[in-house]
Amino acid sequence: MASGARSNKGLGLGLAIARHIVELHGGTIKAESRGVGRGATFIVKLPIRIDDKVENTQVSNTPQIQPSPSFENVIPSDNSLRLEGLRVLVVDDEADTLQWITVVLTGCGAEVFSASSTAQALLFLEELKPDVMVSDIGMPDEDGYALMRKIRELEPNMGGRIPAVALTSYARVEDYKEAIDAGFQLHVAKPVRATELIAVVASLGQKSSKL
């Protein structure tokens, strides 16, 4: 059984954000490495205009320390999935992750409540009555599995039946099974695309409306 507590905070979110930004500009990004301990090279291809003709240019360099990326324009332009009227509880101890998910979901019309711990999530669940929960698994003290088990012990009117998705860096079959056994409806491996996140929340919102 994989432990939900993580010792390494890097879960690929930065690369996911970079990918969204590059794709919004019509480009592509990929990572290459010669092996463990030998670093990584990120290759970005962006279209440029020369004499009214669009060509591709390739930039390849080792990662440099840069300011935190802007979260603007990470919302997909496709308006087929809207989340108006949905109240979403997002649980994660990583501030950047909370911010990214909040921007994506609010950009589609959802009302988002952010919790950074199991205790705070349970408090928000009781007081704010959200329709859907998005929870990270790897958190210190009590992980997402522990949170979900506590929620499923609650009465329905206290939020015990809230539809929920587990976000985790672990994508093995046993990790999926553990998430489902704990009470999650869905299990999504990181990094998750904005469009995938929106679709998952929309699907869970439909389940919530039937409860």
PLY file of the C-alpha trace (Angstrom):
ply
format ascii 1.0
element vertex 211
property float x
property float y
property float z
element edge 210
property int vertex1
property int vertex2
end_header
0.00 0.00 0.00
1.38 3.39 -0.98
1.55 5.93 1.79
-0.36 9.15 1.16
2.24 11.21 3.04
4.81 12.61 0.65
8.45 13.32 1.27
8.99 15.09 -2.05
6.80 18.08 -2.77
7.44 18.04 -6.54
4.40 16.49 -8.20
4.67 17.85 -11.75
2.30 20.80 -11.37
4.87 23.31 -12.65
5.35 21.39 -15.89
1.57 21.09 -16.28
1.14 24.86 -15.93
3.99 25.48 -18.39
2.39 23.08 -20.86
-0.96 24.91 -20.67
0.70 28.29 -21.25
2.80 27.03 -24.17
-0.18 25.29 -25.81
-2.26 28.46 -25.50
0.40 30.15 -27.63
0.19 27.39 -30.25
3.40 25.67 -29.20
4.60 22.41 -27.67
6.82 21.50 -24.73
8.59 18.29 -23.77
11.17 17.16 -21.23
14.24 15.01 -21.83
16.80 13.48 -19.46
19.88 11.28 -19.85
19.11 9.46 -16.63
18.80 9.73 -12.86
20.98 12.46 -11.39
21.86 13.94 -14.80
19.29 16.75 -14.80
16.64 17.53 -17.39
16.29 19.61 -20.54
13.00 21.26 -21.49
12.36 21.86 -25.19
9.80 24.50 -26.14
8.59 25.07 -29.69
6.68 28.28 -30.40
5.39 29.67 -33.71
6.93 32.98 -34.82
5.97 35.27 -37.69
8.64 36.21 -40.24
7.60 38.19 -43.32
3.95 37.27 -42.71
4.84 33.55 -42.61
4.56 31.49 -39.45
7.51 29.21 -38.73
8.54 27.15 -35.71
11.55 28.01 -33.63
13.07 25.68 -31.04
14.47 26.83 -27.75
16.39 24.26 -25.70
18.01 25.05 -22.38
18.33 23.74 -18.88
15.75 25.08 -16.41
16.44 28.47 -14.86
14.92 29.93 -11.70
12.01 32.07 -12.82
9.26 34.03 -11.05
6.10 32.07 -10.27
4.11 31.60 -13.48
0.99 33.68 -14.05
-2.25 31.74 -13.84
-3.96 33.99 -16.38
-5.24 32.38 -19.59
-5.12 28.81 -18.25
-8.88 28.52 -18.67
-9.82 26.52 -21.78
-11.65 28.55 -24.42
-14.20 25.76 -24.88
-17.40 26.90 -23.15
-19.21 23.56 -23.50
-18.52 22.73 -19.85
-19.72 25.38 -17.43
-19.86 25.06 -13.65
-22.27 27.84 -12.69
-24.09 27.10 -9.46
-21.59 24.49 -8.29
-19.92 24.92 -4.89
-16.57 23.09 -4.88
-14.38 22.31 -1.87
-10.70 21.96 -2.85
-8.33 20.39 -0.31
-4.55 20.58 -0.71
-1.68 21.73 1.51
0.19 23.18 -1.50
-0.69 26.86 -2.01
0.23 26.84 -5.72
-2.00 23.85 -6.38
-4.91 25.45 -4.54
-4.46 28.64 -6.53
-4.29 26.86 -9.88
-7.39 24.73 -9.25
-9.28 27.74 -7.91
-8.48 29.81 -11.01
-9.51 27.00 -13.37
-12.81 26.24 -11.63
-13.88 29.82 -10.85
-13.09 30.68 -14.46
-15.84 28.25 -15.43
-18.33 29.71 -12.98
-17.87 27.53 -9.88
-17.75 28.89 -6.33
-14.58 27.48 -4.77
-13.66 27.03 -1.10
-10.00 26.22 -0.38
-8.87 24.12 2.58
-5.27 23.26 3.42
-5.91 20.51 5.99
-8.31 17.73 6.92
-9.62 19.69 9.92
-10.32 22.78 7.82
-11.98 20.68 5.12
-14.35 19.06 7.62
-15.25 22.48 9.02
-15.99 23.89 5.55
-17.98 20.79 4.67
-20.28 21.34 7.64
-20.59 25.12 7.36
-20.57 25.76 3.59
-22.34 22.64 2.24
-20.32 22.29 -1.02
-21.61 20.13 -3.88
-18.30 18.53 -4.93
-14.91 17.92 -3.31
-11.50 17.82 -5.01
-8.87 16.50 -2.62
-5.16 15.82 -2.83
-4.06 12.52 -1.28
-0.51 13.31 -0.14
-0.90 15.67 2.80
0.98 15.74 6.14
-0.61 14.52 9.38
-3.83 13.14 7.89
-3.90 12.33 4.19
-6.76 12.43 1.72
-7.75 8.84 2.42
-8.23 9.60 6.12
-10.28 12.69 5.24
-12.53 10.73 2.91
-13.13 7.96 5.45
-14.15 10.54 8.06
-16.54 12.18 5.60
-18.21 8.90 4.70
-18.97 8.34 8.40
-21.03 11.56 8.49
-24.78 11.76 8.01
-25.93 12.76 4.49
-27.17 16.15 5.72
-23.69 16.81 7.12
-22.01 16.17 3.77
-21.39 12.45 4.16
-22.43 11.69 0.58
-20.57 14.48 -1.22
-19.18 13.33 -4.61
-15.38 13.54 -4.54
-12.31 13.08 -6.74
-8.85 12.17 -5.47
-5.85 13.92 -7.05
-2.58 12.07 -6.60
0.84 11.56 -8.11
0.35 7.81 -7.76
-1.32 6.16 -10.78
-1.07 2.45 -10.02
-4.08 0.14 -9.97
-3.75 -0.34 -6.21
-3.77 3.44 -5.69
-7.00 3.72 -7.68
-8.54 0.89 -5.67
-7.50 2.46 -2.35
-9.09 5.77 -3.36
-12.36 4.08 -4.34
-12.37 1.96 -1.18
-11.90 5.10 0.92
-15.03 6.60 -0.62
-13.88 8.67 -3.61
-15.91 8.37 -6.80
-12.96 9.14 -9.07
-9.15 8.98 -8.99
-7.09 11.27 -11.25
-3.30 11.21 -11.52
-1.27 14.43 -11.56
-0.45 16.45 -13.53
-4.07 16.99 -14.57
-5.11 19.13 -17.53
-7.50 22.01 -16.91
-10.03 20.53 -19.36
-9.89 17.17 -17.58
-10.35 18.78 -14.17
-13.37 20.77 -15.38
-14.95 17.68 -16.96
-14.47 15.65 -13.78
-15.99 18.34 -11.56
-18.91 18.78 -13.97
-19.55 15.02 -13.90
-19.48 14.92 -10.09
-21.75 17.97 -9.99
-24.36 16.01 -11.92
-24.13 13.22 -9.35
-24.53 15.76 -6.55
-27.74 17.15 -8.06
-29.28 13.67 -7.89
-28.56 13.13 -4.18
0 1
1 2
2 3
3 4
4 5
5 6
6 7
7 8
8 9
9 10
10 11
11 12
12 13
13 14
14 15
15 16
16 17
17 18
18 19
19 20
20 21
21 22
22 23
23 24
24 25
25 26
26 27
27 28
28 29
29 30
30 31
31 32
32 33
33 34
34 35
35 36
36 37
37 38
38 39
39 40
40 41
41 42
42 43
43 44
44 45
45 46
46 47
47 48
48 49
49 50
50 51
51 52
52 53
53 54
54 55
55 56
56 57
57 58
58 59
59 60
60 61
61 62
62 63
63 64
64 65
65 66
66 67
67 68
68 69
69 70
70 71
71 72
72 73
73 74
74 75
75 76
76 77
77 78
78 79
79 80
80 81
81 82
82 83
83 84
84 85
85 86
86 87
87 88
88 89
89 90
90 91
91 92
92 93
93 94
94 95
95 96
96 97
97 98
98 99
99 100
100 101
101 102
102 103
103 104
104 105
105 106
106 107
107 108
108 109
109 110
110 111
111 112
112 113
113 114
114 115
115 116
116 117
117 118
118 119
119 120
120 121
121 122
122 123
123 124
124 125
125 126
126 127
127 128
128 129
129 130
130 131
131 132
132 133
133 134
134 135
135 136
136 137
137 138
138 139
139 140
140 141
141 142
142 143
143 144
144 145
145 146
146 147
147 148
148 149
149 150
150 151
151 152
152 153
153 154
154 155
155 156
156 157
157 158
158 159
159 160
160 161
161 162
162 163
163 164
164 165
165 166
166 167
167 168
168 169
169 170
170 171
171 172
172 173
173 174
174 175
175 176
176 177
177 178
178 179
179 180
180 181
181 182
182 183
183 184
184 185
185 186
186 187
187 188
188 189
189 190
190 191
191 192
192 193
193 194
194 195
195 196
196 197
197 198
198 199
199 200
200 201
201 202
202 203
203 204
204 205
205 206
206 207
207 208
208 209
209 210
